[in-house]
Amino acid sequence: MTAFAESQPMLNKLSAFPGVQGPVVIIVMDGYGLPKTDVGSAIAAARKPTLDRLFANYPNIRLRAHGTAVYRRRAGL
């Protein structure tokens, strides 16, 4: 294990989560921002039926991948 890996927080398994059946697909959309509100959002206004269906029907999460979420020194940590 590298020094970097040792300094990162580890994820703990949730005992109440049984997992999911079937294949798991990880989709990383670099540069695709999801705003807190749809007001003035070009992404919300766009026609994207496949992506809308995926978000509506399948488990998904949003990650913060900017600012202090990825660069801890700025936060004074």
C-alpha atoms as an extended CHARMM CRD file, in Angstrom:
* protein
*
        77  EXT
         1         1  MET       CA              0.0000000000        0.0000000000        0.0000000000  PROA      1               0.0000000000
         2         2  THR       CA              1.3200000000        3.4540000000       -0.8540000000  PROA      2               0.0000000000
         3         3  ALA       CA              1.5250000000        6.3920000000        1.5330000000  PROA      3               0.0000000000
         4         4  PHE       CA             -1.2550000000        8.0460000000       -0.4860000000  PROA      4               0.0000000000
         5         5  ALA       CA             -3.5760000000        5.0600000000       -0.0730000000  PROA      5               0.0000000000
         6         6  GLU       CA             -2.8690000000        4.8820000000        3.6560000000  PROA      6               0.0000000000
         7         7  SER       CA             -3.8950000000        8.5220000000        4.1300000000  PROA      7               0.0000000000
         8         8  GLN       CA             -7.2650000000        8.1260000000        2.3840000000  PROA      8               0.0000000000
         9         9  PRO       CA            -10.4490000000        7.2650000000        4.2930000000  PROA      9               0.0000000000
        10        10  MET       CA            -11.6850000000        3.7170000000        3.7440000000  PROA      10              0.0000000000
        11        11  LEU       CA            -15.2520000000        2.7570000000        2.8930000000  PROA      11              0.0000000000
        12        12  ASN       CA            -17.0440000000        0.4950000000        5.3450000000  PROA      12              0.0000000000
        13        13  LYS       CA            -19.5040000000       -2.1640000000        4.1890000000  PROA      13              0.0000000000
        14        14  LEU       CA            -23.0990000000       -1.4220000000        5.1490000000  PROA      14              0.0000000000
        15        15  SER       CA            -24.4480000000       -4.5310000000        6.8470000000  PROA      15              0.0000000000
        16        16  ALA       CA            -28.0540000000       -3.5450000000        6.0320000000  PROA      16              0.0000000000
        17        17  PHE       CA            -27.3250000000       -3.3520000000        2.2670000000  PROA      17              0.0000000000
        18        18  PRO       CA            -27.6860000000       -6.7850000000        0.6390000000  PROA      18              0.0000000000
        19        19  GLY       CA            -26.1270000000       -5.7480000000       -2.6630000000  PROA      19              0.0000000000
        20        20  VAL       CA            -27.6420000000       -5.8700000000       -6.1310000000  PROA      20              0.0000000000
        21        21  GLN       CA            -28.4130000000       -8.7040000000       -8.5450000000  PROA      21              0.0000000000
        22        22  GLY       CA            -26.9570000000       -8.7900000000      -12.0090000000  PROA      22              0.0000000000
        23        23  PRO       CA            -24.1790000000       -6.7550000000      -13.5480000000  PROA      23              0.0000000000
        24        24  VAL       CA            -23.0660000000       -3.4470000000      -12.1040000000  PROA      24              0.0000000000
        25        25  VAL       CA            -22.2490000000       -0.6460000000      -14.5240000000  PROA      25              0.0000000000
        26        26  ILE       CA            -20.1380000000        2.3160000000      -13.4840000000  PROA      26              0.0000000000
        27        27  ILE       CA            -20.6000000000        5.3460000000      -15.7160000000  PROA      27              0.0000000000
        28        28  VAL       CA            -18.2000000000        8.2480000000      -15.2190000000  PROA      28              0.0000000000
        29        29  MET       CA            -19.2870000000       11.4010000000      -17.0260000000  PROA      29              0.0000000000
        30        30  ASP       CA            -16.3560000000       13.7830000000      -16.8370000000  PROA      30              0.0000000000
        31        31  GLY       CA            -17.4110000000       17.4000000000      -17.1820000000  PROA      31              0.0000000000
        32        32  TYR       CA            -21.1070000000       16.6140000000      -16.7180000000  PROA      32              0.0000000000
        33        33  GLY       CA            -22.3460000000       18.7950000000      -13.8780000000  PROA      33              0.0000000000
        34        34  LEU       CA            -25.5850000000       18.1320000000      -12.0240000000  PROA      34              0.0000000000
        35        35  PRO       CA            -26.8000000000       21.3960000000      -10.4760000000  PROA      35              0.0000000000
        36        36  LYS       CA            -28.8220000000       21.5660000000       -7.2550000000  PROA      36              0.0000000000
        37        37  THR       CA            -31.7290000000       23.1780000000       -9.1290000000  PROA      37              0.0000000000
        38        38  ASP       CA            -32.9100000000       22.9000000000      -12.7120000000  PROA      38              0.0000000000
        39        39  VAL       CA            -33.3860000000       26.6710000000      -13.0760000000  PROA      39              0.0000000000
        40        40  GLY       CA            -31.2130000000       27.8640000000      -15.9510000000  PROA      40              0.0000000000
        41        41  SER       CA            -29.6110000000       24.4340000000      -16.3960000000  PROA      41              0.0000000000
        42        42  ALA       CA            -28.8160000000       23.4500000000      -19.9790000000  PROA      42              0.0000000000
        43        43  ILE       CA            -28.4950000000       19.8430000000      -18.8170000000  PROA      43              0.0000000000
        44        44  ALA       CA            -31.9960000000       19.8520000000      -17.3150000000  PROA      44              0.0000000000
        45        45  ALA       CA            -33.4090000000       21.4280000000      -20.4920000000  PROA      45              0.0000000000
        46        46  ALA       CA            -31.6800000000       18.9830000000      -22.8620000000  PROA      46              0.0000000000
        47        47  ARG       CA            -33.4590000000       15.9910000000      -24.3860000000  PROA      47              0.0000000000
        48        48  LYS       CA            -31.6770000000       12.9450000000      -22.9310000000  PROA      48              0.0000000000
        49        49  PRO       CA            -34.2420000000       10.1300000000      -22.6540000000  PROA      49              0.0000000000
        50        50  THR       CA            -31.7550000000        7.3300000000      -22.0040000000  PROA      50              0.0000000000
        51        51  LEU       CA            -29.9720000000        9.1560000000      -19.2000000000  PROA      51              0.0000000000
        52        52  ASP       CA            -33.2830000000       10.3220000000      -17.6840000000  PROA      52              0.0000000000
        53        53  ARG       CA            -34.5210000000        6.6980000000      -17.7040000000  PROA      53              0.0000000000
        54        54  LEU       CA            -31.3230000000        5.4520000000      -16.0440000000  PROA      54              0.0000000000
        55        55  PHE       CA            -31.5670000000        8.0810000000      -13.2900000000  PROA      55              0.0000000000
        56        56  ALA       CA            -35.2780000000        7.3690000000      -12.7260000000  PROA      56              0.0000000000
        57        57  ASN       CA            -35.1370000000        3.5700000000      -12.6840000000  PROA      57              0.0000000000
        58        58  TYR       CA            -31.7570000000        2.5110000000      -11.3350000000  PROA      58              0.0000000000
        59        59  PRO       CA            -29.7270000000        3.2310000000       -8.1980000000  PROA      59              0.0000000000
        60        60  ASN       CA            -27.2690000000        6.0720000000       -8.6880000000  PROA      60              0.0000000000
        61        61  ILE       CA            -25.1440000000        8.4560000000       -6.6830000000  PROA      61              0.0000000000
        62        62  ARG       CA            -23.6260000000       11.8590000000       -7.2790000000  PROA      62              0.0000000000
        63        63  LEU       CA            -20.0340000000       12.5130000000       -6.3220000000  PROA      63              0.0000000000
        64        64  ARG       CA            -18.4610000000       15.8550000000       -5.5610000000  PROA      64              0.0000000000
        65        65  ALA       CA            -15.3790000000       15.9340000000       -7.7470000000  PROA      65              0.0000000000
        66        66  HSD       CA            -14.2550000000       19.5330000000       -7.4910000000  PROA      66              0.0000000000
        67        67  GLY       CA            -12.7760000000       22.0550000000       -5.0680000000  PROA      67              0.0000000000
        68        68  THR       CA            -12.1840000000       20.9650000000       -1.5010000000  PROA      68              0.0000000000
        69        69  ALA       CA            -13.8870000000       17.6070000000       -2.1460000000  PROA      69              0.0000000000
        70        70  VAL       CA            -10.7970000000       16.5120000000       -4.0580000000  PROA      70              0.0000000000
        71        71  TYR       CA             -8.1380000000       18.9420000000       -2.9060000000  PROA      71              0.0000000000
        72        72  ARG       CA             -8.1070000000       18.8480000000        0.8860000000  PROA      72              0.0000000000
        73        73  ARG       CA             -5.2520000000       21.3010000000        1.4400000000  PROA      73              0.0000000000
        74        74  ARG       CA             -7.4720000000       24.1710000000        0.3370000000  PROA      74              0.0000000000
        75        75  ALA       CA             -9.8470000000       23.3040000000        3.1480000000  PROA      75              0.0000000000
        76        76  GLY       CA             -7.0210000000       23.5020000000        5.6650000000  PROA      76              0.0000000000
        77        77  LEU       CA             -7.1940000000       19.7730000000        6.4030000000  PROA      77              0.0000000000
